[in-house]
Amino acid sequence: MATVLNAPHFIHRLRPLLKGFDGPLALGISILAFAGMLIMYSSGFANGERFLDHGRNMLIAATIMFFVAQIPPQRLMAFAVPLYTVGLALLVAVALFGVTKKGAQRWLNVGIIIQPSEIMKIAMPLMLAWWFQKREGQLRPLDFLVAGMLLIVPLALIAKQPDLGTAILVLAAGVAVIFFAGLSWYLIVPPIVLGLVGVALIVFFEPTLCAEGFRWPLLHDYQQQRICTLLDPTRDPLGKGFHIIQGMIAIGSGGFWGKGFMQGTQTHLDFIPERTTDFVFAAYAEEFGLLGNLMLIGAFIFVILRGLAIAVEGPTLFARLLAGSVTLSLFVYVFVNMGMVSGILPVVGVPLPFISYGGTAMVTIGLGLGILMSVAKAKQLVQS
């Protein structure tokens, strides 16, 4: 008598795909996603679609993370050169005939409107990690110089658009790979010292540098205004300083315990500009207070530390460099967003991962986390 074999249950077929997923990283991501949905329901309550769209964006990002996690890191290497080349070509196309909105030429019409600079957030670390992997064991100073050129060319095109927020994130991703590849501290410390000296000089000479009619070299007018507004938001309290002032008021008014879920007056009386996007942290801080802030920052720190642990244990140089770059890029997202909302950094268009509304950034973050999961899976498979 023929034996009839039952088809494997769906769970059994799914189990090999889930094998090797990093549990601690998934837990940290889940906590942040829950916090994002919670504050989006409150801050976007006047616009009911924001909550549902935020949930949809998270599902899309999670799906991308799941599928990218199935691709071994060594296969990801095959995408490095093509993705970088396409991204660079699209940036050149934007410079030549891109779509201009609100004074910025950042978009390209290819049947649909796309923002090519977003591609570089992933293409840059992929390309640089590929470059150093090919030269493992025989790195020379010239290799770091070439890596710097691979970073500077697209960075200059993005800064020219201008798009300072994306430029910062692409720079962070690229510098992280170069640093982890073994760049000497003798080359790292001088730019840091020069940067600190520059900040000190700007603060000291602020009345002169921010006087009406004075123009800074190499910076657009709006970039100069953002720095001057950071130094003294009361210079234009109802104009350019309004974002920073209202953000700090909301954070301070939350106190230790917060005003409570759905009870934020600054949020629900529309005093916080962009309360569901760039300044969503101010809305969160008002309703959940210092305690909620510490819990949120703790969750971010947990995810970042877990990402660095995955990077350290990566099976290849490419995997380690890529995972380290993705992790530090996530740190820059968090640090820059919280810093600008708190009034310690200039206002730039950098969202808070999982918390801010926005489909493009969410997809990019999901892609990066998928890479981290891929490296974690590869490590476990090598150990087994």
Order of alpha helices (4+ residues) and beta strands (2+ residues): alpha-alpha-alpha-alpha-alpha-beta-beta-beta-alpha-alpha-alpha-alpha-alpha-alpha-alpha-alpha-alpha-alpha-alpha
